[in-house]
Amino acid sequence: MKQSYPAVKNIASGSSLLRPDGTSFWQFLKKEKIAYQKDHFPFLTAHKIPRLKEVYDFEAFMALQSRGQALAYLYQGFGRSLDYVGPVLDSELEHGFNDHTDRHTLWVSQVVAELLHRSGKSYLGKKDYNEKTEVLATLVGMTHDIGNFVSRKEHSTYSAWMLGKLFGNTYSDVKAWEAVEYSILFHEEPVLVQQGVHLSDGIPLQWALVLADKMHVGRDRIGGRSVESGVKKRAFDKDVHILLNALIVRSTWYFEVNTFVWHLDFSVDQLGEKFASFSKGNKRLWLPRFFQKHFLKKGTIYRESFAKLFSDVYGDRMSMAAESAFLLFPYINTFKVRLVDNDTRQKVGSGEMVVWEKKR
């Protein structure tokens, strides 16, 4: 694990929260017509150009003993700010961005802790899973994407930079702080490539964060603007990521003999009211014509069309998840992405298939 992080030092200086084009964060919210209250951001000053405030003490954080305590501590400093990550990112694409509010970070932080617990490893891998590892898993899971307030591009670097401004007393446990900074900075492939760092150079805390982050797909990742666009504005035709998330009811994981399985539940119906915009009034998910065309002309069932599309779009994502799983669980020699279709309308046939597989 590298001990210095030039990317963090070079990308930002000072403590002012400015967008890359020099726009103040408050100005950006106004320009994008995102309604906000300054007191929803306890870690920012109310100045015209807000400055990051030190709202956490790392020594106090490390004295906590559970994920629940860690979450309570973090929310005191974040307030309701995580609700705004979604609208901020939605501004970057016509039909919005994948959800990055605390629906995402709560899921990731829980799975990071579960993965480390199941591996039996501490955050550095030098001891067994312990309380310190659990609170650090919560910290990286909840904060790995806060850099999106600055910019989506290089957001992991901005996340590490912001965290360094929000926490004081980081020298109270240097190894733990460096592990947090390293895991957040290197949870995305572009920064790994840019800095010439390999996942194998890392630590269990990082591997668990990468694996959890990559596995979080499905309907709870669909952002507000995407839901508003729905069928009427042809969101599926213009952004394949929305389509893939809409087709996944849930994403989970489990073990088979020497195998890690990333499990996807597929369904073309079972729509909740929230996703009604993705139907045409019959409560069934509307699908692009190429799905229907392949079924009618070639007999290609929907889940097979989905599997090919998922592999084409998320190939790099699955590779990075697999490498992290192999590093975290040395006894695993196979990583599978398995798709299960319950076919509640009984028109295509229930079944399951392996979408993607990688051997160690």
C-alpha positions in Angstrom: 0.0 0.0 0.0 1.5 3.3 -1.0 2.1 5.8 1.8 1.8 9.0 -0.2 -1.0 10.3 -2.4 0.2 13.0 -4.8 -3.1 12.8 -6.7 -4.9 14.2 -3.6 -2.4 16.9 -3.1 -2.3 18.0 -6.7 -6.1 18.0 -7.6 -7.2 20.6 -5.0 -5.7 23.1 -2.6 -7.2 25.0 0.3 -10.6 24.2 1.7 -13.0 26.0 -0.6 -15.7 23.9 -2.3 -15.5 24.9 -5.9 -16.5 23.0 -9.0 -13.7 22.5 -11.6 -14.8 25.5 -13.6 -14.4 27.7 -10.5 -18.1 27.9 -9.7 -18.9 28.1 -6.0 -20.9 25.1 -4.8 -23.8 27.3 -3.8 -23.8 29.0 -7.2 -23.8 25.7 -8.9 -26.9 24.5 -7.0 -28.7 27.8 -7.9 -27.7 27.5 -11.6 -29.0 24.0 -11.8 -32.2 25.0 -9.9 -31.6 22.5 -7.1 -33.5 23.7 -4.1 -31.3 23.6 -1.0 -30.8 24.8 2.6 -27.4 25.6 3.8 -28.0 24.0 7.2 -28.4 20.7 5.4 -24.6 20.8 5.0 -23.1 21.0 8.5 -19.6 20.5 7.1 -19.8 23.7 4.9 -19.6 27.3 5.9 -22.3 29.7 4.8 -19.9 32.0 2.9 -20.6 32.8 -0.8 -17.8 30.4 -1.6 -18.3 27.7 1.1 -15.3 26.3 2.9 -15.1 22.8 4.3 -15.2 22.6 8.1 -13.5 20.0 10.3 -16.5 18.3 11.8 -15.1 14.9 12.8 -12.3 13.7 15.2 -10.6 10.5 13.9 -9.6 9.4 17.4 -13.2 9.7 18.6 -14.4 7.8 15.5 -11.9 5.0 16.1 -13.2 4.6 19.7 -16.7 3.6 18.3 -17.5 -0.1 18.5 -20.1 -0.8 15.8 -21.5 0.1 12.4 -24.6 1.7 14.1 -22.5 4.0 16.2 -20.3 4.9 13.2 -23.4 5.8 11.1 -24.9 8.0 13.9 -21.5 9.8 14.2 -21.2 10.4 10.5 -24.7 11.6 10.0 -24.1 14.3 12.6 -21.5 15.9 10.3 -23.2 15.2 7.0 -26.7 16.2 8.0 -29.0 15.8 5.0 -26.3 16.6 2.5 -26.2 13.1 1.0 -29.7 13.6 -0.3 -28.2 16.1 -2.7 -25.6 13.8 -4.4 -28.4 12.5 -6.6 -29.6 15.9 -7.9 -26.0 17.1 -8.4 -25.2 14.1 -10.6 -28.5 14.2 -12.4 -27.5 17.5 -13.8 -24.7 15.9 -15.8 -26.9 13.7 -18.1 -30.1 14.3 -20.0 -31.9 11.4 -18.2 -30.0 11.6 -14.9 -27.4 9.5 -13.3 -27.3 6.3 -11.2 -28.4 7.0 -7.6 -25.5 8.0 -5.4 -27.5 9.2 -2.3 -27.3 7.3 0.9 -29.5 4.5 -0.6 -26.2 3.6 -2.3 -23.7 4.4 0.5 -25.8 2.6 3.1 -25.9 -0.5 0.9 -22.2 -0.4 0.1 -21.1 0.2 3.7 -23.1 -2.8 4.9 -21.8 -5.1 2.2 -18.2 -3.9 2.8 -18.6 -4.9 6.5 -20.2 -8.2 5.5 -17.5 -9.1 3.0 -14.7 -8.4 5.5 -16.5 -10.3 8.2 -17.0 -13.3 5.9 -13.3 -13.1 4.9 -12.3 -13.1 8.5 -9.8 -10.3 7.8 -9.1 -7.0 9.4 -8.9 -3.9 7.3 -5.2 -4.4 6.7 -5.4 -8.2 6.6 -2.9 -8.6 9.5 -5.5 -9.6 12.1 -8.9 -11.1 12.4 -12.1 -9.1 11.7 -12.7 -6.7 14.6 -14.6 -3.6 15.7 -12.0 -1.3 14.3 -12.5 -2.9 10.9 -16.3 -2.6 11.1 -16.3 1.1 11.8 -13.7 1.7 9.0 -15.8 -0.3 6.6 -18.7 2.0 7.5 -16.6 5.0 6.9 -15.3 4.1 3.5 -18.7 2.9 2.3 -20.5 6.1 3.4 -17.9 8.5 2.0 -16.3 7.0 -1.1 -18.5 9.1 -3.4 -18.8 12.4 -1.6 -16.3 13.9 -4.2 -19.2 13.9 -6.6 -20.2 17.2 -5.0 -17.1 18.6 -6.8 -17.1 16.6 -10.0 -18.0 13.2 -11.3 -14.6 13.0 -13.1 -11.9 12.0 -10.6 -14.6 11.9 -7.9 -12.6 9.3 -5.9 -9.7 11.8 -5.6 -12.0 14.6 -4.6 -13.6 12.2 -2.0 -10.2 11.5 -0.4 -9.4 15.3 -0.5 -12.7 16.2 1.1 -12.4 13.6 3.8 -9.0 14.9 4.8 -10.6 18.3 5.4 -13.6 17.0 7.3 -11.5 14.9 9.8 -9.1 16.2 12.3 -6.7 14.3 14.6 -5.9 11.9 11.8 -2.4 11.2 13.2 -3.9 9.5 16.2 -4.0 6.3 14.1 -1.9 6.8 11.0 -2.2 3.3 9.6 -6.0 3.3 9.9 -6.3 6.8 8.3 -3.9 5.9 5.4 -6.0 2.7 4.8 -9.2 4.8 4.6 -7.6 7.4 2.2 -6.0 4.7 0.1 -9.3 2.6 -0.2 -11.4 5.6 -1.2 -8.8 7.1 -3.6 -8.3 3.7 -5.4 -11.8 2.4 -5.6 -12.2 3.4 -9.3 -10.2 2.1 -12.2 -9.2 5.4 -13.8 -7.2 6.5 -10.7 -5.6 3.1 -10.4 -4.5 3.3 -14.0 -3.4 7.0 -13.7 -1.3 6.3 -10.7 0.1 3.0 -11.9 -1.4 1.1 -8.9 -2.8 -2.5 -9.1 -5.5 -3.9 -7.0 -3.0 -6.6 -5.9 -1.0 -3.8 -4.3 -3.9 -3.0 -2.0 -5.6 -4.1 1.2 -8.7 -5.9 2.2 -10.6 -2.7 3.0 -10.1 -1.5 -0.5 -11.0 -4.9 -2.1 -14.2 -5.1 -0.1 -15.1 -1.5 -1.1 -14.5 -2.2 -4.8 -16.5 -5.4 -4.8 -19.4 -4.0 -2.9 -19.5 -0.8 -5.1 -19.4 -2.8 -8.3 -22.2 -5.2 -7.2 -24.7 -2.5 -6.4 -27.0 -2.5 -9.4 -30.7 -2.7 -9.8 -33.8 -0.6 -9.5 -32.7 1.1 -6.3 -29.8 2.6 -8.3 -32.2 4.4 -10.7 -32.1 8.2 -10.0 -34.9 10.6 -9.8 -34.5 12.2 -13.2 -34.3 8.8 -14.8 -37.6 7.8 -13.2 -39.2 11.1 -14.4 -38.0 10.5 -18.0 -39.3 6.9 -18.2 -40.9 5.7 -21.4 -42.2 9.1 -22.5 -38.8 10.6 -22.9 -37.3 7.3 -24.2 -34.8 7.0 -21.3 -34.2 3.3 -22.1 -33.3 4.1 -25.7 -30.8 6.8 -24.8 -29.2 5.4 -21.7 -28.7 1.6 -21.6 -27.6 1.8 -17.9 -31.1 2.8 -16.9 -32.5 -0.2 -18.8 -30.2 -2.6 -17.2 -30.9 -1.3 -13.7 -34.7 -1.4 -14.4 -34.4 -5.1 -15.4 -32.7 -6.1 -12.1 -35.1 -6.5 -9.2 -32.2 -7.1 -6.7 -28.5 -7.8 -6.6 -27.1 -10.1 -3.9 -24.1 -12.4 -3.4 -23.3 -15.7 -1.9 -20.8 -18.6 -1.9 -20.8 -22.0 -3.6 -18.0 -24.5 -3.3 -14.8 -22.5 -4.2 -17.0 -20.0 -6.0 -18.2 -16.5 -5.4 -21.6 -15.8 -7.0 -22.9 -12.4 -7.8 -26.6 -13.0 -8.1 -29.0 -11.0 -10.2 -32.8 -11.4 -10.0 -34.3 -10.5 -13.4 -37.9 -9.6 -14.1 -39.8 -7.8 -16.9 -42.7 -7.0 -14.6 -43.1 -6.8 -10.8 -43.0 -3.0 -11.1 -43.6 -0.9 -8.0 -45.5 2.4 -8.2 -42.2 4.3 -8.2 -41.3 2.8 -11.5 -44.7 3.2 -13.2 -43.1 5.6 -15.7 -41.2 2.6 -17.2 -44.5 0.9 -18.2 -47.1 2.0 -20.8 -50.0 1.7 -18.4 -50.2 -2.0 -18.1 -47.8 -2.3 -15.1 -45.3 -4.3 -17.1 -41.9 -3.0 -17.9 -41.6 -1.6 -21.4 -38.7 -3.1 -23.3 -36.8 -1.7 -26.3 -37.8 -3.2 -29.7 -34.6 -5.1 -30.1 -35.5 -7.3 -27.2 -38.9 -8.1 -28.7 -37.4 -8.5 -32.2 -34.8 -11.0 -31.1 -37.5 -13.0 -29.3 -40.0 -13.0 -32.2 -37.4 -13.7 -35.0 -34.8 -15.7 -33.3 -36.5 -17.1 -30.2 -34.0 -15.3 -28.0 -35.6 -15.1 -24.6 -35.4 -11.8 -22.8 -33.0 -12.8 -20.1 -30.5 -13.9 -22.8 -30.7 -10.5 -24.5 -30.2 -8.9 -21.1 -27.2 -11.1 -20.3 -25.4 -10.1 -23.5 -26.2 -6.4 -23.0 -25.0 -6.6 -19.4 -21.8 -8.3 -20.4 -21.1 -5.8 -23.1 -21.8 -2.7 -20.9 -20.4 -4.0 -17.6 -17.5 -6.2 -18.6 -14.9 -4.0 -16.9 -17.0 -3.7 -13.9 -17.3 -7.5 -13.6 -13.6 -8.0 -14.1 -12.7 -5.5 -11.3 -15.2 -7.2 -9.0 -13.8 -10.6 -9.8 -10.2 -9.5 -9.1 -11.3 -8.0 -5.8 -13.1 -11.2 -4.8 -10.1 -13.3 -5.6 -7.8 -11.1 -3.5 -10.3 -11.0 -0.6 -11.0 -14.7 -0.6 -7.9 -16.7 -1.5 -9.8 -20.0 -1.5 -12.1 -18.9 -4.2 -11.1 -20.0 -7.7 -14.2 -19.0 -9.7 -16.3 -15.8 -9.9 -19.7 -16.1 -11.5 -22.5 -13.6 -12.3 -25.7 -15.7 -12.2 -29.1 -14.5 -13.5 -32.3 -15.9 -12.3 -35.7 -15.3 -14.0 -38.9 -16.2 -12.2 -41.1 -15.3 -15.2 -44.2 -14.5 -13.2 -46.3 -14.2 -16.4 -45.3 -17.7 -17.4 -44.7 -16.7 -21.1 -41.0 -17.3 -21.5 -40.2 -19.8 -18.9 -38.5 -19.6 -15.5 -34.8 -20.4 -15.4 -31.3 -19.3 -14.6 -28.1 -18.8 -16.5 -24.5 -17.8 -16.0 -24.0 -14.3 -17.4 -20.3 -14.1 -17.0 -17.6 -16.3 -15.4 -13.9 -15.9 -14.6 -11.4 -18.4 -13.3 -8.5 -17.3 -11.0 
